[in-house]
Amino acid sequence: MNEVKLIFSVVLTCFALSAGFASDIYLPTFAPVTPEVKAQGGAFQAVSKGYNSLFVNPAGFAVERWSLTATTLNPTFNVSPSSLNPIVSNLSVLMSGNIPSIASALNTIITSDGIGGEGGVGIGWVGGGLGLGLVTQASAYTKGASLLGAIVTADVTQCAVIGYALNIPVNEFKIKVGLDVRPMQRTYGTFGLSDATKAMTGAVSLYNGFAMAFDIGTLAEWGPFSVGMTIRDLGGTKYTMKSYLASDILAAFNLPSTGGTAVSGDSFLTAMSINPGFSYTPEMGTLGSLLQPRLQADFSIPLLMSITAPSLLASSHFGGEVKLLSFLSVRAGLNQGWFTAGIGAHLLFLDVNIAVYSDELGQFTGKSRKPGVAADVAVRF
C-alpha cells in the first residue's frame, strides 16, 4: 500500500510540474518512424520488445532473449498516393519542365495532405534488463493553403537511450518495470516554402538545443493477456534552445558548441503523456508455429494543460499482426482514426518492414492528416 501511495504521489507531482510550464512551441515526443509499430496502428505498449521498445516502453528491456540491432535504416515518404495523381497523370508534361504545370501539381499536393520525407539510422541493444540505443532522425514536411503560403517544418534529432528494467513475478503474473533516460540534441524550425532558396543556402534561422527526457513503464502478463503503460517525458521535457543560421548548424553536424542567440523562457517543451495499452495473444497450440495472431489497443493522453487534448479517437491506436511460419508478419490497424497496413519479414539476421499509415496532427480525426509510406531494413541478431 505504501508503494502505491508513493507511485501515486510521484505521478501527481510530475503532473503538476508539467502543467506549470508556459510553453510557446510544443514539440512532439521524439520517436523515430518504425514500420512495425506504424503498421499496427501505433499500438505497441503492451507488446514492447526489441529495438522498438527503446522508443515505446522501457519495461520491454526485461526480456530474457537479447536483441542486438547492428544498424537500421528507415526512409519515410510523407505523401498521399491520391495526391500524386496530378503528377502521374501529367508526367510527360512535368518532364518537359513546364513551370506552370509543375507549380499546379505541387499546389494540389501541398494544399491537400502536404508532402515531406523522413529518414534515420540507429543501433541498439535490448535484453537482460538493459536497453541501450543511439539514433539520428531527420524530417521535413510542408503543407499550407497555397503553394507560396506553405510552411516547411524541419526537425533533426540525435538521441541516446539508456535504460534498465526488472522482472517482478507476482503469483501467476509476470510483471516488468523499467525506466530510461534520453539525452537529445535537437534542431527544429519552420519557414515559408517561398524561402526555400534561402534554406538551401543555409540563410534561414533554426533553433538548436539540448534536453534530457525520462520515461517509466510497466508490463504485466497473465496468460494470453498483456497490459502495459508508460509515462513518457516525465515531468515534461524542456529544451534549452539557441537560434542559429542553418549554415552554422550544418557546419557543426547539428552540434554547434559556440555562438547562437539564447532563447529565454520555457519556449520549447514536450508534454508529459500517459500511455496505457492492452494486448491479447490467443493460444494456438501446435498451430502456433504456422499461424499466430495478436490484437492490441493503446491510448495516448498528453498531460499539459496549455495543450488542447486530442479527441478520444485521435488519442486511440488499434492494431495487430498475424505471424506466418515464424518469419513473415502481416499487420493492420487504426491509427488515430486512419487505417494502416504493412508487412514484415525476418530472414536470418535481416529484418525488412514496410508500412502505409497516416498520423493525425489535429485535435480531431480528419482535421489535419499526415500520410506516410515507411520502410526499414535492419541487421539484427
C-alpha positions in Angstrom: 0.0 0.0 0.0 2.9 2.4 0.8 4.4 1.7 -2.6 1.1 2.5 -4.3 0.9 5.8 -2.4 4.5 6.7 -3.4 3.9 6.0 -7.1 0.6 8.0 -7.0 2.4 10.9 -5.3 5.2 10.9 -7.9 2.7 10.9 -10.8 0.8 13.8 -9.3 4.0 15.8 -8.7 5.1 15.2 -12.3 1.6 16.3 -13.5 1.9 19.5 -11.5 5.4 20.2 -12.9 4.2 19.6 -16.4 1.1 21.7 -16.1 3.3 24.6 -14.7 5.3 25.1 -17.8 4.4 28.0 -20.1 5.1 26.5 -23.5 5.2 28.7 -26.6 6.3 25.9 -29.0 5.2 22.3 -28.5 7.5 19.6 -29.8 6.1 16.1 -30.2 7.7 13.3 -28.2 10.7 12.0 -30.0 10.2 8.6 -31.6 11.6 7.5 -35.0 9.1 6.2 -37.5 9.2 2.4 -37.3 7.0 0.5 -39.8 6.5 -2.4 -37.4 4.7 -0.1 -35.0 3.0 2.2 -37.5 1.5 -0.7 -39.5 -0.2 -1.9 -36.3 -1.9 1.5 -35.8 0.8 2.7 -33.4 -0.3 0.2 -30.7 2.7 -1.3 -29.1 2.7 -0.5 -25.4 1.7 -4.0 -24.2 3.9 -5.9 -26.6 7.0 -3.7 -26.3 10.1 -5.7 -27.2 13.4 -5.4 -29.1 14.7 -2.3 -30.7 11.3 -0.6 -30.8 11.0 -0.8 -27.0 13.7 1.9 -26.8 11.2 4.4 -28.0 7.9 2.9 -26.7 8.1 1.2 -23.3 11.3 0.6 -21.3 9.7 -2.3 -19.4 10.4 -4.2 -22.6 14.1 -4.3 -21.7 13.4 -7.0 -19.2 13.2 -9.8 -21.8 15.3 -12.9 -21.4 16.2 -13.1 -25.0 18.6 -10.3 -26.0 18.3 -8.4 -29.3 21.2 -6.6 -31.0 20.4 -4.2 -33.8 23.7 -3.5 -35.5 22.2 -0.9 -37.8 18.7 0.1 -39.0 17.8 2.4 -41.9 14.2 3.8 -42.1 13.3 6.0 -45.0 9.8 7.5 -45.0 7.9 9.4 -47.7 5.1 11.6 -46.5 2.6 11.9 -49.3 -0.8 10.6 -50.1 -1.0 8.3 -53.2 -4.1 10.1 -54.3 -2.2 13.4 -54.2 0.3 12.0 -56.6 -2.4 11.6 -59.3 -1.7 15.0 -60.8 2.0 14.2 -61.2 1.5 10.6 -62.5 -1.2 11.7 -65.0 0.8 14.6 -66.3 4.3 13.0 -66.1 5.2 13.8 -69.6 4.2 17.5 -69.1 6.2 17.7 -65.9 9.3 16.1 -67.5 9.2 18.8 -70.2 10.0 21.3 -67.5 6.8 23.3 -67.8 6.9 25.5 -64.7 3.2 26.3 -64.5 2.3 22.6 -64.7 4.8 21.7 -62.1 3.5 24.5 -59.8 -0.1 23.4 -60.3 0.7 19.8 -59.4 2.7 20.8 -56.3 -0.1 23.2 -55.3 -2.6 20.3 -55.4 -0.3 18.1 -53.2 0.6 20.8 -50.7 -2.9 22.1 -50.1 -4.4 18.6 -49.6 -2.2 16.3 -47.4 1.1 18.0 -47.8 4.4 16.4 -48.7 7.6 15.6 -47.0 10.2 13.0 -46.0 11.9 11.4 -43.1 14.8 9.1 -42.5 17.2 7.9 -39.9 19.8 5.4 -38.8 20.1 3.7 -35.4 21.8 1.0 -33.4 20.6 -0.7 -30.2 20.8 -3.5 -27.6 17.9 -4.8 -25.6 17.8 -7.7 -23.3 18.6 -9.0 -19.8 17.2 -5.8 -18.3 19.4 -3.4 -20.2 18.4 -1.1 -23.0 20.9 1.0 -25.0 20.4 2.8 -28.2 21.6 5.6 -30.4 19.6 7.1 -33.3 19.7 10.1 -35.6 16.4 11.1 -37.3 15.7 13.9 -39.7 12.4 15.1 -41.2 10.9 17.8 -43.3 7.3 18.4 -44.1 5.4 21.1 -45.8 1.7 21.9 -46.0 -0.4 25.1 -46.5 -3.4 26.8 -48.0 -1.4 27.6 -51.1 2.0 26.8 -52.7 3.6 30.1 -51.8 1.9 30.2 -48.4 3.0 26.7 -47.4 5.1 26.3 -44.2 8.1 23.8 -44.0 8.7 22.2 -40.6 12.2 20.7 -40.2 13.3 18.5 -37.3 16.7 16.8 -36.8 17.4 14.9 -33.6 20.2 12.9 -32.2 19.0 10.7 -29.3 20.7 8.3 -27.0 18.6 5.9 -24.8 20.0 4.3 -21.6 17.6 2.3 -19.5 17.1 -0.6 -17.2 14.1 -2.9 -16.3 13.4 -5.6 -13.7 11.2 -8.7 -13.7 9.0 -8.9 -10.6 7.0 -12.1 -10.5 3.7 -11.8 -8.5 1.9 -15.2 -8.2 0.7 -16.1 -11.8 1.5 -12.6 -13.1 4.7 -11.6 -14.9 5.4 -8.0 -14.1 8.2 -5.9 -15.6 9.1 -2.3 -14.5 11.6 -0.2 -16.5 12.9 3.3 -16.8 15.2 5.2 -19.2 16.9 8.5 -19.8 17.1 10.1 -23.2 19.7 12.8 -23.7 18.8 14.6 -27.0 20.3 17.2 -29.3 17.5 18.7 -31.4 17.3 21.2 -34.3 13.8 22.5 -35.1 12.4 25.2 -37.2 9.7 26.4 -39.5 10.0 28.7 -42.6 7.9 29.6 -45.6 8.3 27.5 -48.7 8.8 30.8 -50.5 12.1 30.9 -48.6 13.3 27.6 -50.0 16.2 29.2 -51.8 17.4 30.8 -48.5 17.0 27.4 -46.8 19.2 25.7 -49.4 22.0 28.2 -48.9 21.6 28.0 -45.1 20.4 31.5 -44.7 17.3 30.7 -42.6 17.3 30.7 -38.8 16.7 27.4 -36.9 16.6 26.5 -33.2 19.1 24.1 -31.8 19.3 22.8 -28.2 19.6 20.1 -25.7 17.2 18.2 -23.4 17.2 15.3 -21.0 14.0 13.2 -21.1 12.9 10.5 -18.7 10.4 7.7 -19.2 9.0 5.0 -16.9 7.0 1.9 -18.0 5.4 -1.3 -16.8 4.2 -4.5 -18.4 2.0 -7.2 -16.8 1.4 -10.5 -18.5 -1.2 -13.1 -17.5 -1.8 -16.0 -19.9 -2.8 -14.6 -23.3 -3.3 -11.1 -21.9 -0.8 -8.3 -21.5 -1.2 -4.8 -20.1 1.4 -2.0 -20.4 1.7 1.6 -19.5 4.3 4.3 -19.9 4.7 7.8 -18.7 6.7 9.5 -21.4 8.7 12.7 -20.9 8.2 12.5 -17.1 7.5 16.0 -15.8 7.6 17.5 -19.3 10.8 17.7 -21.3 12.2 21.2 -21.6 14.7 22.1 -24.4 17.4 24.8 -23.8 17.5 26.3 -27.3 19.6 28.9 -29.2 18.9 30.4 -32.5 21.4 29.8 -35.3 21.7 30.1 -39.0 21.1 26.8 -40.7 24.6 27.0 -42.3 26.2 27.1 -38.8 24.2 24.1 -37.7 25.1 22.1 -40.8 28.8 23.0 -40.5 28.8 21.6 -36.9 26.9 18.4 -37.9 23.9 19.6 -35.8 26.1 20.0 -32.7 27.1 23.7 -32.6 29.1 24.4 -29.4 29.6 28.2 -29.7 27.6 31.2 -31.0 23.9 31.4 -31.4 21.3 33.6 -29.7 19.8 32.3 -26.5 16.1 31.8 -26.3 14.6 32.8 -23.0 11.7 31.3 -21.2 10.0 27.9 -21.5 9.6 28.2 -25.2 10.3 24.6 -26.3 8.6 21.8 -24.5 7.5 18.2 -25.0 4.4 17.4 -22.9 4.4 14.5 -20.4 2.0 11.9 -21.6 0.4 8.7 -20.1 0.1 5.8 -22.5 -1.9 2.7 -21.4 -2.1 -0.3 -23.7 -3.7 -3.8 -23.9 -2.9 -6.9 -25.9 -4.5 -10.3 -26.5 -2.5 -13.2 -28.0 -4.7 -16.4 -28.3 -3.1 -19.7 -27.6 -2.9 -21.6 -30.9 -1.3 -24.8 -29.7 0.6 -26.8 -32.3 -0.8 -24.4 -34.9 1.1 -21.6 -33.4 4.3 -22.3 -35.3 2.3 -21.8 -38.6 -0.2 -19.1 -37.6 -0.1 -16.8 -34.6 -2.5 -13.8 -34.4 -2.3 -10.9 -31.9 -4.5 -7.9 -31.2 -3.7 -4.7 -29.2 -5.0 -1.2 -28.3 -3.2 1.9 -27.0 -4.3 5.3 -25.9 -2.1 8.4 -25.6 -3.1 11.3 -23.3 -1.0 14.5 -23.0 -0.8 15.9 -19.5 -0.1 19.6 -20.3 -2.9 22.0 -19.6 -1.8 24.6 -22.1 -2.2 22.0 -24.9 -5.7 21.1 -26.2 -6.2 17.4 -25.6 -7.0 15.4 -28.7 -10.4 13.7 -29.1 -10.8 10.1 -27.9 -10.5 8.8 -31.5 -7.4 11.0 -32.2 -5.8 9.5 -29.0 -6.5 5.9 -29.9 -4.4 3.3 -31.6 -5.8 -0.2 -32.5 -4.0 -2.9 -34.4 -2.5 -6.3 -34.6 -0.5 -8.7 -36.6 -0.6 -12.3 -37.8 2.7 -14.1 -37.8 3.1 -16.8 -40.5 5.7 -19.6 -40.4 7.5 -17.6 -37.6 9.3 -15.3 -40.1 6.5 -13.4 -42.0 4.2 -10.9 -40.4 1.1 -9.3 -41.9 -0.1 -6.2 -40.0 -3.1 -3.8 -39.9 -4.6 -1.2 -37.6 -6.4 2.1 -37.0 -4.0 4.9 -36.1 -5.9 7.9 -34.7 -8.9 7.0 -36.9 -6.8 6.3 -40.0 -6.3 2.9 -41.5 -2.8 1.4 -41.5 -1.3 -1.8 -43.1 2.1 -3.4 -43.5 4.2 -6.5 -43.8 7.5 -7.7 -42.3 10.0 -10.5 -42.8 12.8 -11.8 -40.7 15.4 -13.8 -42.7 18.4 -15.0 -40.7 19.9 -11.7 -39.4 18.0 -9.3 -41.7 14.7 -7.6 -40.9 12.6 -5.8 -43.5 9.4 -4.0 -42.7 7.0 -1.8 -44.8 4.0 0.2 -43.6 1.4 2.5 -45.1 -0.1 4.8 -42.5 -1.4 8.3 -41.6 -0.9 10.4 -38.5 -3.5 13.0 -37.3 -1.9 16.3 -36.5 -5.1 18.0 -35.4 -7.4 17.6 -32.4 -10.0 15.6 -34.3 -9.6 12.8 -36.9 -9.9 14.2 -40.4 -8.7 17.7 -39.4 -5.0 17.5 -40.5 -3.8 14.3 -41.9 -0.1 13.5 -42.5 0.2 10.4 -44.7 3.2 8.2 -44.9 4.8 5.2 -46.6 7.7 3.9 -44.4 10.3 1.1 -44.7 13.2 -0.1 -42.7 16.0 -2.5 -43.2 17.9 -3.7 -40.1 20.8 -6.0 -39.4 19.6 -7.7 -36.3 20.8 -10.7 -34.2 
